[in-house]
């Protein structure tokens, strides 16, 4: 459990602030907008924002906690990546397409937040409708809804202009004078931290302490470490200063045990090891990550199905002459036939060039596009040709090459056993693995009693 509370001004006694809902302003004020910047071009950890921790992609974890906040009214993810966009939508966030100009390595998070705020306001209540804007980092996997509410509350109730999450820190910070720049070395404490003894022109010097004096922990002032998880700003001031810190800044204390920023593969492994300890009951058990309902006939106008891993178990048998064989499930054939009889447009879409894909499609009497490198482009063109709105399409997939298609459709569905990232991006997940009747299960969602008639 987080222990988030402002270390600056306290809330006025007896006051509290709650959001009216996800689609409206908070009671007595403007919107509280949480912006989660999530670029696709991570260098240290490839596809970092889609990496799963506790079985949930990082971007989806951040969305989940923002949506569970009492005070946040709107949650958006700013991204240039279709896979991240799909995962964000699957978790319940709106997505703002980030322009290339602010999606590079040198782009600032502030630029992404400003752009997302402008774009979101343009599509909702117009300029100036946001009262508080948050910058929430999905690379802090253990951020909690209490942390987020603490930051918002410090501004709305505590009167701060800006706020951030911090954690108690008792460490002694050192730097190496041989590696520090000249200006930094000159700025080092001169009262024994370095240079107090003849010949100490090099070596380590204390940053937050005098190395010649070591007080007891209880005698030292309390240092606070910026966690990097959440920042809050009054929206009007943020537009003027274009920086996350201005005016009075409140420090919102959080649990030091939950502080972890993922910057390299070792951080990711630590997060995955800690997740069972820090997450408590899994998100599925808590009921705040699973979709609220499964798709029905009223929700969809077409079904598009990947082949390998969804209609098969993703294994391939190769005979002595190099011919490939796969196994399919008869129940899937029954479900596809039932959807076809119900008049639902169907398509099999696959990157696989194996003739078995076309052979299976012929047997099922379903159109097929296979040997396709860019399935998302093929899917978009097919929707245009059929006159079907992509948001009315259910797409079934199992691996990361399905994520661009997930980002196009209204109902991305993953089969059980799909890649963690794909399950996290899905709006629904089957209980049956691919090749074991998953498509029949989906047909039962859509057709209900019709499937047995």
C-alpha positions in Angstrom: 0.0 0.0 0.0 1.3 3.4 -0.9 1.7 6.1 1.7 1.3 9.0 -0.6 0.9 12.3 1.2 2.1 15.8 0.4 5.3 16.7 2.2 4.5 20.4 1.6 1.1 22.0 2.3 -1.6 19.9 3.8 -5.1 19.8 2.5 -7.6 22.0 4.3 -9.4 20.1 7.0 -12.6 18.5 5.9 -12.1 19.1 2.2 -12.0 16.4 -0.5 -12.2 16.3 -4.2 -13.7 13.6 -6.3 -14.1 13.2 -10.1 -17.6 13.1 -11.5 -16.6 10.5 -14.0 -14.3 9.8 -17.0 -16.4 11.8 -19.4 -16.9 15.0 -17.5 -15.2 17.7 -15.4 -14.5 17.1 -11.8 -17.0 18.6 -9.4 -16.3 22.3 -9.0 -13.6 22.6 -11.6 -12.0 21.7 -14.9 -10.6 18.5 -16.1 -7.7 16.6 -14.5 -5.8 15.2 -17.4 -3.2 12.4 -17.0 -0.8 12.3 -19.9 1.4 9.2 -20.3 4.2 9.8 -22.8 5.3 6.5 -24.4 7.6 6.6 -27.4 8.3 3.5 -29.5 12.0 4.1 -30.1 13.5 3.0 -26.8 17.3 2.3 -27.1 18.2 0.8 -23.7 15.3 -1.7 -23.6 13.8 -2.3 -27.1 10.0 -1.9 -27.0 10.4 -0.9 -23.4 6.9 0.6 -22.9 5.3 -2.6 -24.1 7.5 -4.8 -21.8 5.3 -6.9 -19.5 5.8 -6.6 -15.7 3.4 -8.8 -13.7 1.9 -10.0 -17.0 0.8 -6.4 -18.0 2.6 -4.1 -20.4 4.2 -1.1 -18.7 2.0 1.4 -20.6 -1.1 -0.5 -19.6 0.0 -0.6 -15.9 0.2 3.2 -15.9 -3.1 3.6 -17.7 -4.7 1.2 -15.1 -3.6 3.2 -12.1 -4.5 6.6 -13.7 -8.0 5.3 -14.5 -8.4 4.0 -11.0 -7.6 7.4 -9.5 -10.4 9.2 -7.7 -9.4 12.6 -9.1 -8.2 12.0 -12.6 -11.0 12.6 -15.2 -9.2 11.8 -18.5 -6.3 9.6 -19.4 -4.4 9.9 -22.6 -1.2 8.2 -24.0 1.0 10.2 -26.3 2.8 7.8 -28.7 4.2 7.4 -32.2 4.0 3.6 -32.0 0.9 1.6 -33.2 1.7 -1.3 -30.8 1.8 1.1 -27.8 -1.4 2.8 -29.1 -3.2 -0.6 -29.2 -2.1 -1.5 -25.7 -3.2 1.9 -24.4 -6.6 1.6 -26.0 -7.0 -1.9 -24.7 -6.3 -0.6 -21.2 -8.9 2.1 -21.5 -6.9 5.2 -22.5 -7.4 7.7 -25.3 -4.5 7.9 -27.7 -2.9 11.0 -29.1 -0.7 10.5 -32.1 2.7 12.2 -31.4 4.2 14.1 -34.3 7.6 13.1 -35.5 9.0 16.5 -34.5 8.5 15.7 -30.8 9.1 11.9 -31.0 12.9 11.8 -31.3 15.5 11.0 -28.7 16.0 14.7 -27.9 12.3 15.5 -27.5 11.2 16.5 -24.0 8.4 15.0 -22.0 7.0 18.5 -21.5 6.6 19.0 -25.3 4.7 15.7 -25.5 2.4 16.8 -22.6 1.7 20.2 -24.0 0.8 18.7 -27.4 -1.4 16.0 -25.9 -3.2 18.6 -23.7 -3.9 20.8 -26.7 -5.1 17.9 -28.8 -7.3 16.5 -26.1 -8.9 19.8 -25.3 -9.6 20.4 -29.0 -11.6 17.2 -29.1 -13.5 17.8 -25.8 -14.3 21.1 -24.1 -12.0 23.4 -25.9 -8.9 25.4 -24.9 -8.5 26.1 -21.2 -10.8 23.2 -20.0 -8.0 21.4 -18.2 -7.3 22.6 -14.6 -4.5 20.2 -13.7 -2.3 18.2 -16.1 -0.2 15.2 -15.0 2.9 13.7 -16.5 2.9 10.0 -15.5 5.8 7.8 -16.5 5.0 4.2 -17.4 8.7 3.3 -16.8 7.9 3.5 -13.1 6.0 0.2 -12.9 4.9 0.4 -9.3 3.2 3.7 -9.3 -0.2 3.5 -7.5 -3.5 5.3 -7.8 -2.8 6.7 -4.3 0.4 8.3 -5.6 -1.5 10.0 -8.4 -4.3 11.2 -6.2 -1.7 12.6 -3.8 -0.1 14.7 -6.6 -3.5 16.0 -7.8 -4.7 16.7 -4.3 -1.6 18.7 -3.5 -2.5 21.1 -6.2 -6.3 21.1 -6.0 -6.6 21.1 -2.2 -3.1 22.0 -1.0 -2.7 25.1 -3.2 0.5 24.1 -4.9 1.4 25.1 -8.4 3.3 21.9 -9.1 3.8 18.6 -7.4 5.9 15.4 -7.7 6.3 12.1 -6.0 9.3 11.7 -3.8 10.6 9.0 -1.4 12.7 9.3 1.8 16.4 8.9 1.0 19.2 8.3 3.5 22.1 7.6 1.3 25.4 9.4 1.0 25.9 10.6 -2.6 29.4 10.7 -3.9 31.1 11.8 -7.1 34.5 11.2 -8.5 36.5 14.4 -9.0 38.5 12.8 -11.8 35.2 12.2 -13.7 33.4 15.4 -12.7 33.6 18.5 -14.9 35.6 21.5 -13.8 32.5 23.6 -13.0 31.1 20.7 -11.0 34.3 20.1 -9.1 34.6 23.8 -8.2 31.0 23.7 -6.9 31.7 20.8 -4.5 31.6 21.6 -0.8 34.9 23.1 0.4 34.4 22.3 4.1 36.1 18.9 4.0 34.1 17.3 1.2 37.2 17.6 -1.0 40.5 19.5 -0.9 40.5 20.0 2.9 43.7 18.0 3.2 46.8 18.7 1.1 46.9 16.4 -1.9 43.1 15.8 -2.0 42.7 17.5 -5.4 41.3 14.2 -6.9 39.3 11.2 -5.8 35.8 11.1 -4.3 33.9 14.0 -2.8 30.6 14.1 -1.1 27.6 15.7 -2.8 25.0 15.8 -0.1 27.4 15.5 2.9 30.8 16.5 4.3 33.0 13.4 4.0 35.1 14.5 7.1 32.0 14.4 9.3 29.7 11.4 9.6 26.6 12.2 11.7 24.0 9.6 12.8 21.1 9.1 10.5 18.6 10.6 12.9 20.8 13.7 13.1 20.9 14.4 9.4 18.3 16.4 7.5 15.8 14.2 5.6 16.7 14.0 1.9 13.9 13.2 -0.6 14.5 11.3 -3.8 12.6 12.3 -6.9 10.9 9.0 -8.0 10.2 10.0 -11.6 6.8 8.4 -11.4 4.3 11.3 -11.4 4.3 15.1 -11.8 1.4 17.5 -11.6 1.1 21.1 -12.9 -1.6 23.7 -12.9 -2.5 23.7 -16.6 -2.5 27.5 -17.1 0.9 27.9 -15.4 2.3 24.9 -17.4 1.3 26.6 -20.7 3.3 29.7 -19.6 6.4 28.1 -18.2 6.5 25.0 -20.4 8.3 23.2 -17.6 7.1 20.8 -15.0 8.4 22.9 -12.0 7.3 26.5 -11.3 5.8 28.4 -8.4 5.2 26.5 -5.2 6.2 22.8 -5.6 4.7 20.2 -3.3 6.5 17.0 -2.4 4.3 14.0 -2.3 5.9 11.2 -0.2 5.5 7.7 -1.5 6.7 4.2 -0.4 10.5 4.0 -1.0 10.2 0.2 -1.6 8.2 0.9 -4.8 10.7 3.3 -6.3 12.1 1.8 -9.5 12.7 3.4 -12.9 13.3 1.1 -15.9 16.2 2.3 -17.9 18.1 -0.8 -18.8 17.4 -4.6 -19.0 18.6 -5.1 -15.4 16.0 -2.7 -14.2 13.3 -4.7 -16.1 14.4 -8.0 -14.6 14.3 -6.4 -11.1 10.8 -5.1 -11.7 9.6 -8.6 -12.9 11.1 -10.2 -9.8 9.5 -7.6 -7.5 6.0 -7.6 -9.1 4.7 -10.7 -7.2 5.7 -8.9 -4.0 4.5 -5.4 -4.7 1.5 -6.0 -6.9 -0.4 -8.0 -4.4 -3.5 -9.6 -6.0 -3.0 -9.6 -9.8 -4.9 -7.0 -11.8 -7.3 -9.7 -13.1 -8.1 -10.7 -9.5 -8.7 -7.0 -8.6 -11.1 -6.7 -11.5 -9.8 -3.4 -12.8 -8.0 -4.5 -15.9 -10.2 -7.1 -17.6 -12.7 -5.8 -20.1 -16.1 -5.0 -18.7 -17.9 -7.2 -21.3 -17.1 -9.6 -24.1 -18.1 -8.6 -27.7 -21.5 -9.5 -29.0 -23.1 -9.3 -32.4 -24.2 -5.7 -31.6 -20.6 -4.7 -31.2 -19.0 -5.9 -34.4 -19.6 -5.9 -38.2 -16.7 -8.1 -39.2 -14.2 -10.7 -37.9 -10.6 -10.9 -39.1 -8.5 -13.8 -38.0 -4.7 -14.4 -38.0 -3.7 -17.9 -38.8 -0.6 -19.2 -37.1 -1.0 -19.3 -33.3 -4.7 -18.4 -33.4 -6.1 -21.2 -35.7 -3.1 -23.4 -34.9 -1.0 -24.0 -31.8 1.9 -22.2 -33.5 3.8 -25.4 -34.0 4.9 -26.6 -37.4 5.7 -30.2 -38.3 8.2 -30.7 -41.2 8.4 -34.0 -43.1 11.5 -35.5 -44.7 10.9 -33.6 -47.9 10.6 -30.2 -46.1 6.8 -29.9 -46.4 5.2 -28.1 -43.5 2.2 -29.5 -41.7 0.0 -27.8 -39.0 -3.0 -29.0 -36.9 -6.3 -27.1 -36.7 -9.3 -27.5 -34.5 -12.6 -28.7 -35.9 -14.5 -26.6 -33.3 -12.9 -23.5 -34.9 -14.4 -24.6 -38.3 -17.8 -25.0 -36.7 -17.6 -21.5 -35.2 -16.4 -19.9 -38.5 -19.2 -21.6 -40.4 -21.8 -20.3 -37.9 -20.5 -16.8 -38.2 -20.5 -17.1 -42.0 -24.1 -18.3 -41.9 -25.0 -15.4 -39.7 -23.9 -13.0 -42.4 -20.8 -11.7 -40.6 -18.0 -10.8 -43.1 -14.9 -12.8 -42.4 -11.2 -12.6 -43.5 -8.1 -14.7 -42.7 -5.1 -12.4 -42.7 -1.6 -13.9 -42.3 2.1 -13.1 -43.0 2.6 -16.8 -43.6 3.2 -17.8 -47.3 2.6 -21.5 -46.7 0.0 -22.9 -49.1 -1.7 -24.5 -46.1 -3.2 -21.1 -45.2 -5.0 -20.8 -48.5 -6.0 -24.4 -48.4 -7.6 -24.0 -44.9 -9.4 -20.8 -46.1 -10.8 -22.6 -49.1 -12.2 -25.4 -46.9 -13.8 -22.8 -44.6 -15.0 -20.8 -47.6 -13.5 -17.6 -46.1 -11.5 -15.0 -48.1 -7.8 -15.0 -47.3 -4.9 -12.6 -47.6 -1.6 -14.3 -46.9 2.1 -13.6 -47.5 1.3 -10.1 -46.3 4.2 -8.1 -44.8 2.1 -5.1 -43.5 -1.1 -6.7 -42.2 -2.3 -3.3 -40.9 -2.2 -1.8 -44.3 -4.0 -4.8 -45.9 -6.6 -4.7 -43.1 -7.2 -1.0 -43.6 -7.6 -1.5 -47.4 -10.0 -4.4 -46.9 -12.2 -2.4 -44.6 -12.4 0.4 -47.1 -13.3 -2.0 -49.9 -16.0 -3.7 -47.8 -17.3 -0.4 -46.5 -16.7 -1.5 -42.9 -15.6 0.9 -40.2 -12.4 -0.4 -38.5 -13.8 0.4 -35.1 -16.5 -2.2 -35.8 -14.0 -5.0 -36.6 -13.0 -7.8 -34.2 -9.4 -8.9 -34.9 -7.9 -12.1 -33.4 -4.2 -12.4 -33.0 -1.5 -13.9 -30.8 1.9 -12.2 -31.4 3.6 -8.8 -31.6 3.2 -8.6 -35.4 -0.6 -8.4 -34.7 -0.2 -5.2 -32.7 -0.5 -2.7 -35.6 -3.8 -4.4 -36.5 -4.9 -4.1 -32.8 -4.3 -0.4 -33.1 -6.7 -0.1 -36.0 -9.8 -2.0 -34.8 -12.4 -1.5 -32.1 -12.2 -5.1 -30.8 -8.6 -6.5 -30.6 -8.8 -10.0 -29.2 -5.9 -12.2 -28.0 -6.0 -15.9 -27.6 -4.9 -17.5 -24.4 -1.2 -18.2 -24.6 -0.6 -15.1 -26.7 2.5 -13.0 -26.0 2.2 -10.9 -22.8 2.3 -7.7 -24.7 -0.5 -8.8 -27.0 -2.7 -9.9 -24.1 -2.1 -6.6 -22.5 -3.1 -4.7 -25.7 -6.3 -6.8 -26.2 -9.7 -5.7 -25.2 -10.6 -9.4 -24.6 -8.7 -12.6 -24.1 -10.0 -16.1 -24.8 -9.8 -18.8 -22.1 -8.9 -21.3 -24.8 -5.4 -21.3 -26.5 -4.9 -20.9 -30.2 -5.4 -24.1 -32.2 -7.6 -25.6 -29.4 -10.9 -24.0 -30.1 -10.3 -20.3 -29.4 -12.1 -19.2 -32.6 -15.1 -21.2 -31.6 -15.1 -19.5 -28.2 -15.1 -16.1 -29.9 -18.0 -17.2 -32.1 -19.9 -18.1 -29.0 -19.4 -14.6 -27.6 -20.7 -13.1 -30.8 -23.6 -15.5 -31.6 -24.6 -16.7 -28.2 -27.5 -19.1 -28.5 -27.4 -18.9 -32.3 -24.2 -21.0 -32.3 -26.1 -24.0 -30.9 -29.2 -23.6 -33.1 
